[in-house]
Amino acid sequence: MSAYQHKPKRFLERLYFQEGGNPVDGICCAGFELKAWRCVPFAEHLIEWLPEYALPEEELAVTHANMYVKLRNAAVRVYTSEKYKNRGEAGEIALHAICRDYFDTMPISPRVFYKERIKRCR
């Protein structure tokens, strides 16, 4: 069974996608509720996608006993680099979530994981 078989519940609302077009041309929104943007639920949604974004498939086998460890490992890989403040991981994670959720894509190589490996090898 593939680690990518299950996905978090859809959160981002599809406002505009050109059918058969480039996903970059689409627009998704976290929404507005009770006179405020849904920032906290959006951040929580990104956290749900963080392990899949940062870890290779073989590290995604999650159980109740290792759930925190997997999430922590993913966050460490993404948010402890020297270049973190100059990058847009939140946007990349959101794009990953949109592609997986709306287009059923499969990650072929978690970029953050491999960038971290290359850095350690140097």
Phi and psi in degrees as a GROMACS rama.xvg file:
@    title "Ramachandran Plot"
@    xaxis  label "Phi"
@    yaxis  label "Psi"
@TYPE xy
-75.4285  142.109  SER-2
-65.8065  -17.7555  ALA-3
-91.8669  4.56726  TYR-4
-67.6677  -32.8803  GLN-5
-108.714  140.539  HIS-6
-129.149  153.953  LYS-7
-60.3929  157.987  PRO-8
-60.6756  141.438  LYS-9
-59.5412  133.935  ARG-10
-123.148  -47.094  PHE-11
-73.5126  130.927  LEU-12
-86.1326  132.92  GLU-13
-80.7171  109.855  ARG-14
-92.4062  -38.1965  LEU-15
-155.441  126.047  TYR-16
-139.496  133.93  PHE-17
-84.6786  117.662  GLN-18
-56.6165  129.55  GLU-19
73.7076  4.25023  GLY-20
-94.4022  -172.645  GLY-21
-75.4196  129.327  ASN-22
-58.105  -24.6866  PRO-23
-64.503  -24.9799  VAL-24
-81.8281  -0.549474  ASP-25
-89.7445  164.512  GLY-26
-130.25  127.244  ILE-27
-124.638  154.684  CYS-28
-138.892  142.173  CYS-29
-76.1565  -21.0103  ALA-30
97.1439  168.33  GLY-31
-129.584  128.041  PHE-32
-144.502  134.882  GLU-33
52.5468  45.9089  LEU-34
64.3896  24.8643  LYS-35
-148.558  149.492  ALA-36
-67.6283  148.151  TRP-37
-84.8142  61.9682  ARG-38
-67.3745  -47.1502  CYS-39
-65.5576  -47.7289  VAL-40
-60.8676  -34.1795  PRO-41
-65.7356  -44.106  PHE-42
-61.1776  -40.8282  ALA-43
-64.7952  -36.9243  GLU-44
-64.7522  -42.2023  HIS-45
-62.4301  -37.9992  LEU-46
-62.7653  -36.6632  ILE-47
-61.236  -34.6042  GLU-48
-87.734  -14.7199  TRP-49
-53.2599  -49.3916  LEU-50
-58.5206  -44.7267  PRO-51
-65.1381  -33.0085  GLU-52
-70.0234  -37.1253  TYR-53
-104.792  -18.2024  ALA-54
-111.589  147.273  LEU-55
-70.7032  159.706  PRO-56
-54.7568  -39.409  GLU-57
-66.0461  -16.806  GLU-58
-96.3712  3.13116  GLU-59
-92.1994  2.06456  LEU-60
-68.8454  102.484  ALA-61
-108.977  135.175  VAL-62
-127.169  172.167  THR-63
-57.5046  -34.9805  HIS-64
-72.4891  -26.3778  ALA-65
-119.52  9.14787  ASN-66
-57.2693  -48.2533  MET-67
-63.3222  -42.3413  TYR-68
-61.2451  -43.8849  VAL-69
-64.2548  -45.0034  LYS-70
-63.5635  -42.1619  LEU-71
-62.8631  -45.6169  ARG-72
-57.8336  -42.9199  ASN-73
-64.5951  -45.2182  ALA-74
-64.4109  -39.8457  ALA-75
-61.8234  -43.2932  VAL-76
-63.0897  -35.2328  ARG-77
-84.7703  -43.1109  VAL-78
-106.678  10.0702  TYR-79
-112.417  7.20323  THR-80
-78.7428  157.697  SER-81
-64.9835  -27.8541  GLU-82
-90.9702  4.29814  LYS-83
-52.4898  -45.5839  TYR-84
-68.1122  -17.9539  LYS-85
-98.57  0.985096  ASN-86
-113.035  170.568  ARG-87
-119.184  59.3509  GLY-88
-58.8107  -37.0001  GLU-89
-58.7185  -43.3969  ALA-90
-66.2926  -39.1782  GLY-91
-67.2858  -39.8401  GLU-92
-65.8068  -41.151  ILE-93
-62.7537  -43.1663  ALA-94
-63.4856  -40.6042  LEU-95
-59.0017  -46.3266  HIS-96
-62.5969  -42.6822  ALA-97
-64.0786  -45.6403  ILE-98
-62.9055  -43.4664  CYS-99
-68.6131  -41.5823  ARG-100
-73.6667  -48.6705  ASP-101
-91.591  -25.7158  TYR-102
-116.4  2.67734  PHE-103
50.6728  40.7336  ASP-104
-73.7551  164.271  THR-105
-122.741  126.648  MET-106
-65.7162  132.563  PRO-107
-99.8365  -23.4783  ILE-108
-160.893  113.76  SER-109
-65.8563  107.824  PRO-110
-54.9619  -43.7967  ARG-111
-63.1541  -42.3905  VAL-112
-61.042  -48.4928  PHE-113
-71.5701  -33.4505  TYR-114
-63.7711  -38.6146  LYS-115
-66.6104  -40.5232  GLU-116
-63.1542  -44.1053  ARG-117
-61.881  -42.3999  ILE-118
-61.7319  -40.5748  LYS-119
-67.7062  -31.916  ARG-120
-74.7856  -20.1754  CYS-121
